[in-house]
Amino acid sequence: MIKQASGSDTESPVGFRVVEVSREPIELYKILKFEGMVASGGEAKVAVASGQVLLNGEIETQKRKKIVSGDTIEFGEDKICIKLSSSESNSIVPPKVKVGPAAKNK
């Protein structure tokens, strides 16, 4: 899940808006799609494959490139910085299950 960061506690390079993700890694084309930088996933894949997207200041052509907190993405006039959300739990904790005595075979 991706959401726009709010507040002044987020640091980003000048001119970049911060986008928080609830889990990482997330594929590059999905970020372009979810952030409305393109109209569809297919358009996102074409944009990346044709070298129109910069990842951390360098051209990236891998559509499924794994993006993590701290990465910056530039496409056209859009510039975003990815941050892992600290408000949501990022680990899965299994529920506690009570185990009774084993059934005896008769």
VEXRO-138815 format. One record per residue (C-alpha): x, y, z. Coordinates in steps of 0.02 Angstrom, whole numbers, plus 50000, padded with zeros to 5 digits. Example, Ala and Ser with C-alpha at 12.3 -4.5 7.8 and 13.67 -1.06 7.14 Angstrom:
% VEXRO-138815
506154977550390 506844994750357 
***
This chain:
% VEXRO-138815
500005000050000 500625017349958 500105033550039 500645051650030 501705056350179 501195071050286 502075080650422 503795088150437 504635072750510 504995065650337 506605070350251 506745070450063 507875078149933 507395095849881 505985095549753 505445077749794 503825073049878 503865058850004 502815043349971 502605030950114 502465012450080 501804999850206 502944985950149 504494983950044 505134979949920 503854985849793 504064984749605 504495000749511 503065000049386 501804998149528 502385014149611 502185023749447 500425016849429 499835019149609 500525036849618 499605041949460 501195045749366 500485035049224 498725029449178 499005010649186 500224996949231 500554993849046 500995012149020 502145011349171 503054996149101 503305004648933 503955020549016 505225010749118 505774999248976 506045014148860 507215022748983 506075037149035 506215033649222 507655038249336 507985028149493 509175036549614 509735048249474 510115034649346 509075027649202 508185011649255 507484999649125 506964985149239 505064986149255 505034975049409 506534982949494 506304981449683 506124998449765 506515001149950 506495015350075 507675029450027 507535026649838 507085041549729 506085040349568 505945053449432 504745052649285 504335068049183 503985082149305 503615070049449 504945067049581 504625055749730 505615048749874 505075032149951 504945030150139 504415014750238 502915018950346 503325017550531 501505018450587 501035001250522 501764984750576 502854977550439 503044960350514 501794946550521 501574939250694 500644922750699 499204921550823 499494912250985 498714895050982 498374884551136 498904866651114 498024853651218 498624836251263 498834824451117 497384812851082 497714794951136 497474780951013 496344766851076 
***
